[in-house]
Amino acid sequence: MAAAAELTLLEKCLGLSKGNKYSAQGERQIPVLQTNNGPSLTGLTTIAAHLVQQANKEYLLGSTAEEKAVVQQWLEYRVTQVDGHSNKDDIRTVLKDLNSYLEDKVYLTGYNFTLADILLYYGLHRFIGTRVRALVREDPTCRGATGPVSHNY
């Protein structure tokens, strides 16, 4: 999923009215948001944090200093470890790492849903969708498990 599409989904999730225009910069297609009141903002996590603050949902950025740091850690993980990796071994490593980390947690920060959960989901969605389609090709009895998924938060 392209970053602009993710940011548009995030706007909807946050209850913001549509209207932001996103462009992309450079070879890696880094998202850029031109704000009405200042300089343009560059980068998926920078823009996402701006949207969270615009929606007055700062709790999604963490409620304690420690939780805020964990949210930032996972936002960085999303950009450095998930984005740009598409080979099977990299994907398997990311999913195994996440599975181990989440073993005793409900969300990435423990028990609170945050922006990190949203953006990591968006980033992993393309891998998981690809894997499910491959599974269905391998085993047609799995077709019932691939119905539409609601993205309401």
C-alpha positions as CSV (number, residue, x, y, z in Angstrom):
1,M,0.0,0.0,0.0
2,A,1.5,3.4,-1.0
3,A,2.1,5.8,1.8
4,A,-0.4,8.3,0.5
5,A,-3.1,5.7,0.6
6,E,-2.1,4.7,4.2
7,L,-2.3,8.4,5.2
8,T,-5.7,8.7,3.6
9,L,-6.9,5.6,5.6
10,L,-5.4,7.1,8.7
11,E,-7.3,10.4,8.2
12,K,-10.5,8.4,7.9
13,C,-9.6,6.3,11.0
14,L,-9.0,9.5,13.0
15,G,-12.2,11.1,11.8
16,L,-10.5,13.9,10.0
17,S,-12.2,15.5,7.0
18,K,-10.6,14.6,3.7
19,G,-8.6,17.3,1.9
20,N,-5.0,16.8,2.5
21,K,-3.0,16.5,-0.6
22,Y,0.0,14.2,-0.6
23,S,2.9,14.0,-3.0
24,A,5.9,11.7,-3.1
25,Q,9.6,12.6,-3.2
26,G,12.6,10.7,-4.3
27,E,13.3,7.2,-5.5
28,R,11.7,5.7,-2.4
29,Q,8.6,7.8,-2.8
30,I,8.7,9.4,0.6
31,P,5.3,11.0,1.3
32,V,5.1,14.8,1.6
33,L,2.2,16.9,3.0
34,Q,2.0,20.6,2.2
35,T,0.4,22.2,5.2
36,N,-1.7,25.3,5.1
37,N,0.1,27.1,7.9
38,G,3.8,26.3,7.4
39,P,6.4,24.2,5.9
40,S,5.7,20.9,4.2
41,L,6.0,17.8,6.3
42,T,8.1,14.8,5.0
43,G,8.0,11.2,6.0
44,L,5.2,8.7,6.8
45,T,5.6,8.8,10.6
46,T,6.1,12.6,10.8
47,I,2.9,13.2,8.8
48,A,1.0,10.5,10.7
49,A,1.9,12.0,14.1
50,H,0.8,15.4,12.7
51,L,-2.6,13.9,11.7
52,V,-3.0,12.4,15.2
53,Q,-2.4,15.7,16.8
54,Q,-4.7,17.5,14.3
55,A,-7.4,15.0,15.4
56,N,-6.8,15.7,19.1
57,K,-6.0,12.0,19.7
58,E,-2.5,12.4,21.2
59,Y,-3.1,9.3,23.4
60,L,-2.3,7.4,20.2
61,L,1.3,8.7,20.5
62,G,1.6,7.2,24.0
63,S,0.5,8.4,27.4
64,T,3.8,8.1,29.4
65,A,7.3,8.9,28.5
66,E,8.1,5.2,28.3
67,E,5.1,4.4,26.1
68,K,5.9,7.4,23.8
69,A,9.4,6.0,23.4
70,V,8.0,2.5,22.5
71,V,5.6,4.0,20.0
72,Q,8.5,5.9,18.4
73,Q,10.6,2.7,18.4
74,W,7.9,0.8,16.5
75,L,7.3,3.6,14.1
76,E,11.0,3.5,13.3
77,Y,10.8,-0.3,13.0
78,R,8.0,0.1,10.5
79,V,10.1,2.5,8.3
80,T,13.4,0.7,8.6
81,Q,12.5,-3.0,8.8
82,V,9.1,-3.4,7.1
83,D,9.1,-0.8,4.3
84,G,11.2,-1.8,1.3
85,H,11.5,-5.5,2.2
86,S,9.6,-7.8,0.0
87,N,11.6,-11.0,-0.3
88,K,10.2,-14.1,1.4
89,D,13.1,-14.4,4.0
90,D,12.8,-10.8,5.1
91,I,9.1,-11.1,5.5
92,R,9.4,-14.3,7.5
93,T,12.0,-12.7,9.8
94,V,9.8,-9.7,10.4
95,L,6.7,-11.8,11.2
96,K,8.7,-14.1,13.5
97,D,10.2,-11.2,15.3
98,L,6.7,-9.6,15.8
99,N,5.2,-12.9,16.9
100,S,7.9,-13.3,19.6
101,Y,7.5,-9.7,20.7
102,L,3.7,-9.8,20.9
103,E,3.6,-13.2,22.7
104,D,2.7,-11.6,26.0
105,K,1.1,-8.3,24.8
106,V,-2.2,-7.2,23.3
107,Y,-0.7,-4.2,21.4
108,L,2.8,-3.1,20.6
109,T,3.0,-0.9,23.8
110,G,1.4,-3.6,25.9
111,Y,-2.3,-2.8,26.6
112,N,-2.9,0.5,24.8
113,F,-3.7,0.8,21.1
114,T,-1.4,3.4,19.4
115,L,-0.4,4.9,16.1
116,A,2.4,2.2,16.0
117,D,-0.3,-0.5,15.8
118,I,-2.1,1.2,13.0
119,L,0.9,1.9,10.9
120,L,2.5,-1.5,11.4
121,Y,-0.8,-3.1,10.4
122,Y,-0.9,-1.0,7.2
123,G,2.7,-1.9,6.5
124,L,2.2,-5.6,7.0
125,H,-1.2,-5.8,5.3
126,R,0.4,-6.2,1.9
127,F,2.5,-9.2,3.1
128,I,-0.3,-10.9,4.8
129,G,-2.7,-10.4,1.9
130,T,-0.1,-11.9,-0.4
131,R,0.5,-14.9,1.9
132,V,-3.3,-15.5,2.3
133,R,-3.7,-15.5,-1.5
134,A,-0.8,-17.9,-1.8
135,L,-2.3,-20.2,0.8
136,V,-5.7,-20.3,-1.0
137,R,-3.9,-21.2,-4.2
138,E,-2.1,-24.0,-2.4
139,D,-5.2,-25.2,-0.5
140,P,-8.6,-24.3,-1.9
141,T,-10.4,-25.3,1.3
142,C,-9.1,-22.1,2.9
143,R,-11.2,-19.9,0.6
144,G,-13.7,-19.2,3.3
145,A,-11.1,-17.5,5.5
146,T,-10.3,-14.8,2.9
147,G,-13.5,-12.8,3.0
148,P,-13.5,-9.0,3.4
149,V,-11.9,-7.5,6.5
150,S,-13.3,-4.4,8.2
151,H,-10.8,-1.7,8.9
152,N,-12.8,0.2,11.5
153,Y,-10.9,1.2,14.6
